[in-house]
């Protein structure tokens, strides 16, 4: 949903029975021409989003995560991603 040099926000559906916290993620583009692996993260917010359908049992959440302890290569890759693969400031 949103990304900056310090973190990102994602929207995903959640299975509450199998919920778990993650400490690492990868950013990649389909087609395999870009990937940053092993980004250390810390969840800073978790918000349940309103369900648009009264009949759906799917739960969507928005997670805000902060990048932590990135290597120089990961920072360089993140800068490249922000410059070349995002639409800029909203």
C-alpha positions in Angstrom: 0.0 0.0 0.0 2.7 2.5 1.1 6.5 2.3 1.2 9.3 4.5 2.3 12.9 4.2 3.2 11.9 3.5 6.9 9.1 1.0 6.4 6.0 -0.1 4.6 2.3 -0.8 4.9 0.6 -3.9 3.5 -2.9 -5.1 3.3 -3.5 -8.9 3.5 -6.1 -11.4 4.4 -5.6 -13.2 7.7 -6.4 -16.6 9.0 -6.7 -15.9 12.7 -6.2 -19.6 13.5 -2.7 -19.5 11.9 -1.7 -16.0 12.8 2.0 -15.4 13.4 4.4 -12.5 13.6 7.1 -12.2 11.0 10.6 -10.6 11.5 11.7 -10.6 7.9 10.4 -10.0 4.4 11.5 -9.9 0.8 10.5 -7.3 -1.8 10.4 -8.6 -5.4 8.9 -7.8 -8.8 7.2 -10.4 -10.9 9.4 -11.3 -13.8 12.4 -11.8 -11.6 14.3 -8.6 -12.5 14.4 -7.1 -9.0 14.6 -8.6 -5.5 15.7 -7.4 -2.0 15.9 -10.3 0.4 15.9 -10.7 4.1 14.8 -7.3 5.2 14.5 -7.2 9.0 11.2 -5.8 10.1 9.2 -5.0 13.2 5.4 -4.7 13.2 4.4 -1.3 14.5 0.7 -1.3 13.7 -2.1 -3.8 13.0 -5.5 -2.6 11.9 -8.5 -4.7 11.0 -10.1 -3.2 7.8 -13.8 -3.0 7.3 -15.3 -5.8 5.3 -17.1 -4.6 2.2 -19.3 -7.6 2.0 -21.7 -8.7 4.7 -21.4 -12.3 3.4 -17.6 -12.7 3.4 -15.8 -14.4 6.2 -12.4 -13.1 5.0 -10.6 -10.8 7.4 -8.3 -8.1 5.9 -5.7 -6.3 8.0 -3.3 -3.5 7.3 0.1 -4.0 8.8 2.6 -1.2 9.3 6.2 -2.5 9.5 9.4 -0.7 10.2 12.7 -1.7 8.6 15.5 -2.4 11.0 19.2 -3.1 10.8 19.4 -3.0 7.0 22.7 -3.7 5.3 24.3 -1.2 2.9 23.2 -3.4 0.0 19.6 -3.6 1.3 19.5 0.2 1.7 20.9 0.7 -1.9 18.3 -1.8 -3.2 15.5 -0.1 -1.4 16.6 3.3 -2.8 16.7 1.9 -6.3 13.2 0.4 -5.8 11.8 3.7 -4.5 13.3 5.7 -7.4 12.4 3.3 -10.2 9.3 1.4 -9.2 7.1 3.7 -7.2 4.9 6.7 -8.2 6.5 9.1 -5.8 4.9 11.1 -3.0 1.2 10.9 -2.6 
